Amino acid sequence: MGGNLGDREATIKAAIKSLDKHPKISVKQVSELVESHAVTKEGLSYTEPNYLNCVIEVSTSLKPKELLSALNEVENEFGRVRIERWAARTLDIDIITYGIELVETKSLVIPHPRAFERAFVLVPWAQMDSDAVLPGHGKVADLAGDLADQVWFYK
């Protein structure tokens, strides 16, 4: 999860609490926060506000599409506006993996199709769980190693 508008840290922390209050979602682990330059449809941007991101592990009885719906509700609660795909945002929450399940629908692909190339996902995830594996790509810590210089730990 992450964002690059408003009080990024406060929004992320409040969103985690909101998710943990959901009757069918329990937050199990939270990574450290990392900061990175914005990725836009044109590529890496040094002029857009930087993103602050973290990775969380949850336990849930929700099915993947139900979980996505719950995550979208939390994004909306924190002012997420969906005007343009690569636009700046207050909060963005993606499902990277869902156990070992593979999902491919019009609105949801799990594992997340670009997670393997995103330092802002891999670096905090590897920090949180050094044994994590991204299905189809391998050990998260190995994937993160080549990308670690693209993010920096926040505070």
N, C-alpha and C positions, 0 to 999 in steps of 0.2 A: 504494500500500500504506500501511497505517497501523494505529494501535491507540491505545487509551486506558487500558489497564491495565498495571501493572508498569513495568519500565524500558523505556519506549517507544522511546527512541533506540537502546539496545543491541539490543532485539528487532528493530527495522527493519534495522539494520546487519548483524546476524547472519543475518537472513532473506535479505538481498541476497546475502551470501556463500554461503548454502546454495543459492540458485537458480543462482548462477554455477558451482557445483560440479556441477550436474546435467549429464550427458553430452550432452544435447540442448538445453540452454539456455545462452546466453551473454549476460551483462549488458553492454550497450553504453554506456548513459548513466544517470546518477542525478541527479535534481534536488536542489535544496536542500530541507531539511525546512521544513514550515510547520505551524503550530499553529492549531487552530480549536476553537470550542465544539462539543460533541457534538450530533449530529442524532438525535433519537429519533422514535418513531412519533407523538408529540405535537408534534414540531417542534424548534426550536432549544432546547437546554437549557443553562442557566448553572449547574446544580447537579451534573450528571454530570461526570466527569473530562474534561478537554480531550483532543482527538485530536492526534496528531502524524502527519503524512502526508508522503509523497514520491511522485514518479512515476519509474518506471524504464522504459527502453527495452531490450528484449531481442531477440535473434535466436534463432530456434528452428526445428527441423525437426519439432516436434510439431504435430499438427493441433489446432485450437482446443479440442475437448473433451479431448484428451490433455493439453494445456497446463493447462486448468482443473483436471484431476485432479492434476497435478504441483503446482500452486499450493495446492490443498487439502491435499496432503501436507505442504507446508512450513508452512501455517497450523497443522496438527495438531502438527507438530514443536515449535511454539512455544506450545502450550497453548490453541489456539483451541477454544472450547466453543460449540456451536450449540444453544442452548436457545430463544432468542427472536430474531426477525429483527432488531430494532433494539437488541439488548442491547450493553452494553459488551463489549470484546474485547481480547485481547492482540495479535492480528494479523488483518488483513483484507487480502486481495490480490485485486483485481479485474482483469479484462481489459477495457481501455477500447476499444482498437482491435486489429485483427489485419490489418495491411496495409490493403488496401482491401476485404477480405472483409466480407460481411454474413452474420450467423448469427442464426437465431431458432429455438431449441428450448425445451423446457420448462425446461431447466437452464442455458441460456446464451443471452444476447442480445448481439451485437456489431454496431455500437458499443454501449457501455454506454448504456442508455436514459436515464439521469439525469446522465451526465457533463457535458452542456452547461450544467447549472445548479449545478454543484458547484465552489465556489471552491477547495476543498482538492484538486481534480484539476486545474482549469484554470490556476491561478496558478503552481504549481510546474512544470507541463508547459510553459507559455509561457516560464518562466525557463530551462528546460532546452533548449527548441527553439522559437525565436521564429518559425519558419516552419511549425510544425505545423498540421495541419488536422484537425478532427473531422468525419468524413463526415456529410453531411446538415445540418451546423450552421455550418460555416465555419472561419475562422482562429481558432485557440485563443487567440492574444494578444488578439484583438478581444473574444472571449467573456469572457476573464479580466478585462478592463479594468473592466467594470461590477460585478464581484464582489470586486475586490481588497481592499476594506475588511473582508471577512468572515474573512480569515486574516492571520496575521503570521508573518514568517520567524523561525525558531527559532534562538536564540543569535546 
